[in-house]
Amino acid sequence: VSDPIADYLTRVRNAIQAKHRVVDIPASGMKKEITKILKEKGYILNYKFEDEVGYQGNIKIALKYDPETKVSAIKALERISKPGLRNYSHTDNIPRVLNGLGIAIISTSKGVITDKEAQTLKVGGEVLCYVY
């Protein structure tokens, strides 16, 4: 896989489309941080990191749906910075997703954080994806 983050987002998107409860994704440090942010912001129910010796491990993500309407908490996952065209954002022009209703996940020198955290810490970085 040439772009592991896009693969991660596509697996989650496909699982939501198929109405799966749980999705398995090969783990990496960046994917673990993105998963933690999604849980923190209420887009997924839960997650579990399964680390195996000599293997990169797995991330099991329990997707979140509305109990009555069965609509997913995640409406869209959009990859912004791609291997062919990196997208960096300065502190002054960090993007707002849906006028503040969604989040932008940004890789900074302070770690992988959301757009709002980047503004309070006054750091810029690579805009990985939008979630809303």
Backbone as numpy.savetxt, mean C-alpha at the origin, in Angstrom:
# Nx Ny Nz CAx CAy CAz Cx Cy Cz
9.59 -11.12 -11.45 8.74 -9.94 -11.45 9.63 -8.70 -11.45
9.44 -7.83 -12.41 10.29 -6.65 -12.52 9.88 -5.55 -11.54
8.61 -5.50 -11.16 8.14 -4.48 -10.22 7.34 -5.14 -9.10
7.98 -5.47 -7.99 7.30 -6.18 -6.90 6.16 -5.39 -6.25
6.27 -4.06 -6.21 5.20 -3.25 -5.60 3.95 -3.29 -6.47
4.13 -3.20 -7.79 2.98 -3.30 -8.70 2.34 -4.67 -8.62
3.17 -5.72 -8.45 2.66 -7.08 -8.29 1.83 -7.18 -7.01
2.31 -6.58 -5.93 1.59 -6.55 -4.64 0.22 -5.90 -4.81
0.21 -4.71 -5.42 -1.04 -3.98 -5.61 -2.00 -4.75 -6.51
-1.49 -5.39 -7.55 -2.33 -6.16 -8.46 -2.93 -7.37 -7.78
-2.16 -8.04 -6.94 -2.70 -9.20 -6.21 -3.83 -8.79 -5.28
-3.66 -7.67 -4.59 -4.72 -7.17 -3.70 -5.94 -6.76 -4.52
-5.71 -6.05 -5.62 -6.80 -5.61 -6.51 -7.59 -6.80 -7.05
-6.88 -7.85 -7.50 -7.53 -9.05 -8.04 -8.31 -9.79 -6.96
-7.77 -9.86 -5.75 -8.47 -10.53 -4.64 -9.75 -9.79 -4.27
-9.71 -8.47 -4.32 -10.91 -7.67 -4.03 -11.96 -7.90 -5.11
-11.52 -7.92 -6.36 -12.44 -8.14 -7.48 -13.11 -9.51 -7.39
-12.36 -10.52 -6.92 -12.88 -11.88 -6.81 -13.58 -12.11 -5.46
-13.66 -11.06 -4.62 -14.32 -11.12 -3.30 -13.67 -12.13 -2.36
-12.34 -12.29 -2.45 -11.63 -13.18 -1.53 -11.53 -12.53 -0.16
-11.48 -13.35 0.88 -11.32 -12.86 2.25 -9.84 -12.62 2.58
-8.98 -13.53 2.08 -7.55 -13.48 2.40 -6.75 -13.56 1.10
-5.63 -12.84 1.07 -4.74 -12.89 -0.09 -3.31 -13.14 0.41
-2.58 -14.02 -0.29 -1.19 -14.35 0.02 -0.26 -13.62 -0.94
0.78 -12.98 -0.38 1.71 -12.21 -1.20 3.13 -12.51 -0.74
4.08 -12.73 -1.66 5.48 -12.90 -1.25 5.98 -11.64 -0.54
6.70 -11.83 0.55 7.08 -10.71 1.41 8.37 -10.01 0.97
8.47 -8.75 1.33 9.71 -7.97 1.24 9.55 -6.85 2.28
10.63 -6.16 2.56 10.59 -5.10 3.56 9.62 -3.98 3.18
9.66 -3.56 1.92 8.79 -2.48 1.45 7.32 -2.90 1.51
7.03 -4.13 1.09 5.65 -4.63 1.10 5.11 -4.72 2.53
5.98 -5.10 3.48 5.56 -5.16 4.88 5.18 -3.78 5.40
5.96 -2.78 5.03 5.68 -1.41 5.48 4.38 -0.89 4.86
4.15 -1.18 3.58 2.90 -0.76 2.93 1.71 -1.44 3.60
1.85 -2.73 3.94 0.79 -3.48 4.61 0.46 -2.87 5.97
1.50 -2.49 6.72 1.28 -1.87 8.03 0.50 -0.56 7.90
0.82 0.23 6.87 0.12 1.49 6.64 -1.34 1.22 6.28
-1.61 0.23 5.42 -2.99 -0.09 5.04 -3.81 -0.51 6.25
-3.22 -1.26 7.18 -3.91 -1.68 8.41 -4.16 -0.48 9.31
-3.12 0.35 9.47 -3.19 1.53 10.32 -4.30 2.48 9.88
-4.46 2.62 8.57 -5.45 3.55 8.02 -6.83 2.92 7.81
-6.98 1.63 8.14 -8.29 1.00 8.10 -8.72 0.44 6.75
-7.78 0.24 5.83 -8.13 -0.30 4.52 -8.18 -1.83 4.50
-7.50 -2.48 5.45 -7.55 -3.94 5.56 -7.88 -4.32 6.99
-8.43 -5.53 7.18 -8.80 -6.00 8.51 -7.58 -6.34 9.34
-6.72 -7.20 8.80 -5.56 -7.66 9.54 -4.51 -8.20 8.58
-3.34 -8.48 9.11 -2.28 -9.08 8.31 -1.43 -9.97 9.21
-0.68 -10.87 8.56 0.21 -11.76 9.30 1.44 -12.00 8.44
2.62 -11.81 9.03 3.87 -12.07 8.33 4.32 -13.48 8.67
4.46 -14.32 7.64 4.93 -15.69 7.84 6.36 -15.78 7.33
7.31 -15.74 8.24 8.72 -15.80 7.87 9.23 -17.22 7.98
9.88 -17.68 6.93 10.47 -19.01 6.92 11.97 -18.88 6.72
12.74 -19.77 7.35 14.19 -19.73 7.25 14.62 -20.09 5.82
15.49 -19.27 5.25 15.97 -19.52 3.90 14.99 -19.15 2.80
13.91 -18.46 3.16 12.88 -18.09 2.20 12.40 -16.70 2.57
11.96 -15.94 1.59 11.55 -14.56 1.86 10.30 -14.46 2.71
9.49 -15.51 2.77 8.28 -15.49 3.58 7.07 -15.01 2.81
5.94 -14.95 3.51 4.66 -14.55 2.93 3.99 -13.50 3.79
3.11 -12.75 3.17 2.23 -11.83 3.89 0.82 -12.32 3.63
0.07 -12.63 4.68 -1.34 -12.97 4.56 -2.14 -11.74 4.95
-2.96 -11.25 4.03 -3.75 -10.05 4.28 -5.23 -10.41 4.30
-5.91 -10.07 5.40 -7.36 -10.25 5.50 -8.01 -8.96 4.99
-8.74 -9.07 3.89 -9.36 -7.90 3.28 -10.60 -7.47 4.04
-10.90 -6.18 3.96 -12.02 -5.61 4.71 -13.17 -5.29 3.78
-14.36 -5.80 4.14 -15.57 -5.54 3.37 -16.65 -5.00 4.30
-17.57 -4.21 3.76 -18.73 -3.75 4.53 -19.63 -4.95 4.80
-20.08 -5.16 6.05 -20.87 -6.35 6.36 -22.21 -6.45 5.62
-22.85 -5.32 5.34 -24.15 -5.35 4.68 -24.06 -5.30 3.16
-23.30 -4.35 2.65 -23.26 -4.16 1.19 -22.19 -4.99 0.50
-21.26 -5.58 1.26 -20.16 -6.40 0.73 -19.24 -5.61 -0.20
-19.14 -4.30 0.04 -18.26 -3.45 -0.75 -16.91 -3.35 -0.03
-15.83 -3.43 -0.77 -14.49 -3.39 -0.19 -14.17 -2.01 0.36
-13.34 -1.97 1.40 -12.88 -0.70 1.97 -11.93 0.01 1.00
-11.25 -0.78 0.16 -10.34 -0.22 -0.83 -11.10 -0.05 -2.15
-11.24 1.18 -2.60 -11.92 1.44 -3.87 -10.94 1.31 -5.03
-9.70 1.80 -4.81 -8.70 1.75 -5.88 -7.29 1.75 -5.30
-6.41 1.03 -5.97 -4.98 1.02 -5.67 -4.28 1.42 -6.96
-3.54 2.51 -6.93 -2.94 3.03 -8.16 -1.44 3.21 -7.99
-0.65 2.53 -8.81 0.81 2.64 -8.77 1.21 3.94 -9.43
2.05 4.73 -8.78 2.45 6.03 -9.32 3.88 5.99 -9.85
4.85 5.71 -8.99 6.24 5.65 -9.39 6.55 4.26 -9.92
6.97 4.18 -11.16 7.23 2.89 -11.80 8.73 2.77 -12.08
9.24 1.55 -12.30 10.67 1.40 -12.59 11.11 2.19 -13.83
10.25 2.32 -14.82 10.60 3.06 -16.03 10.51 4.56 -15.87
9.70 5.02 -14.91 9.52 6.45 -14.68 9.28 6.68 -13.20
10.34 7.00 -12.49 10.23 7.26 -11.05 9.55 8.61 -10.83
8.76 8.69 -9.77 8.02 9.91 -9.46 8.40 10.36 -8.05
9.19 11.42 -7.97 9.61 11.96 -6.68 8.86 13.24 -6.40
8.62 13.49 -5.12 7.87 14.67 -4.73 8.63 15.43 -3.65
8.73 16.72 -3.83 9.39 17.58 -2.85 8.41 17.86 -1.70
8.92 18.33 -0.59 8.09 18.63 0.58 6.96 19.59 0.24
7.23 20.55 -0.63 6.24 21.58 -0.95 5.08 21.08 -1.79
5.31 20.05 -2.61 4.23 19.60 -3.51 3.92 18.11 -3.36
3.71 17.69 -2.11 3.29 16.31 -1.86 1.83 16.19 -2.32
1.51 15.17 -3.11 0.15 15.08 -3.69 -0.93 14.80 -2.65
-2.12 15.37 -2.90 -3.31 15.08 -2.09 -4.19 14.15 -2.92
-4.63 13.05 -2.32 -5.44 12.07 -3.03 -6.90 12.31 -2.70
-7.72 12.51 -3.72 -9.14 12.79 -3.58 -9.40 13.89 -2.55
-8.62 14.96 -2.65 -8.75 16.12 -1.77 -8.65 15.74 -0.29
-7.78 14.76 0.03 -7.55 14.37 1.41 -8.32 13.15 1.87
-9.20 12.60 1.02 -9.99 11.43 1.41 -9.21 10.13 1.25
-8.25 10.10 0.33 -7.40 8.92 0.14 -6.01 9.20 0.70
-5.12 8.21 0.54 -3.75 8.41 1.01 -2.76 8.14 -0.12
-1.63 8.83 -0.05 -0.51 8.55 -0.93 0.55 7.91 -0.05
1.10 6.78 -0.47 2.16 6.13 0.29 3.49 6.54 -0.33
4.38 7.09 0.52 5.61 7.70 0.05 6.81 7.05 0.74
7.83 6.71 -0.04 9.08 6.18 0.49 10.03 7.35 0.72
10.36 7.62 1.99 11.20 8.76 2.33 12.44 8.30 3.07
13.27 9.25 3.45 14.46 8.95 4.25 14.06 8.55 5.68
12.83 8.88 6.08 12.31 8.52 7.40 11.54 7.20 7.36
11.54 6.52 6.22 10.82 5.26 6.06 9.63 5.42 5.13
8.83 4.37 5.04 7.62 4.40 4.20 6.49 4.98 5.04
5.97 6.15 4.61 4.95 6.85 5.37 3.85 7.38 4.44
2.78 7.91 5.02 1.69 8.48 4.23 2.00 9.93 3.88
1.17 10.49 3.00 1.36 11.87 2.57 1.22 12.86 3.73
0.27 12.61 4.62 0.04 13.52 5.74 1.22 13.50 6.71
1.76 12.31 6.97 2.93 12.20 7.84 4.15 12.88 7.22
4.28 12.77 5.90 5.40 13.41 5.20 5.30 14.93 5.31
4.09 15.47 5.26 3.92 16.91 5.39 4.27 17.39 6.80
3.86 16.62 7.83 4.18 17.03 9.20 5.67 16.90 9.50
6.32 15.87 8.93 7.76 15.68 9.12 8.59 16.56 8.18
7.91 17.21 7.22 8.55 18.06 6.21 9.64 17.32 5.43
9.25 16.15 4.89 10.16 15.38 4.04 9.46 15.02 2.73
10.23 14.90 1.68 9.71 14.45 0.40 10.25 13.06 0.11
9.90 12.52 -1.04 10.39 11.20 -1.39 9.71 10.64 -2.64
9.85 9.35 -2.82 9.27 8.68 -3.99 7.82 8.32 -3.70
6.89 8.78 -4.54 5.47 8.49 -4.37 5.21 7.10 -4.92
4.98 6.13 -4.04 4.81 4.74 -4.46 3.44 4.50 -5.06
2.36 4.84 -4.30 1.02 4.54 -4.79 -0.03 5.41 -4.11
-1.23 5.43 -4.70 -2.40 6.08 -4.11 -3.36 4.98 -3.68
-4.01 5.18 -2.54 -5.03 4.26 -2.05 -6.26 5.07 -1.68
-7.41 4.67 -2.20 -8.69 5.29 -1.82 -9.83 4.36 -2.05
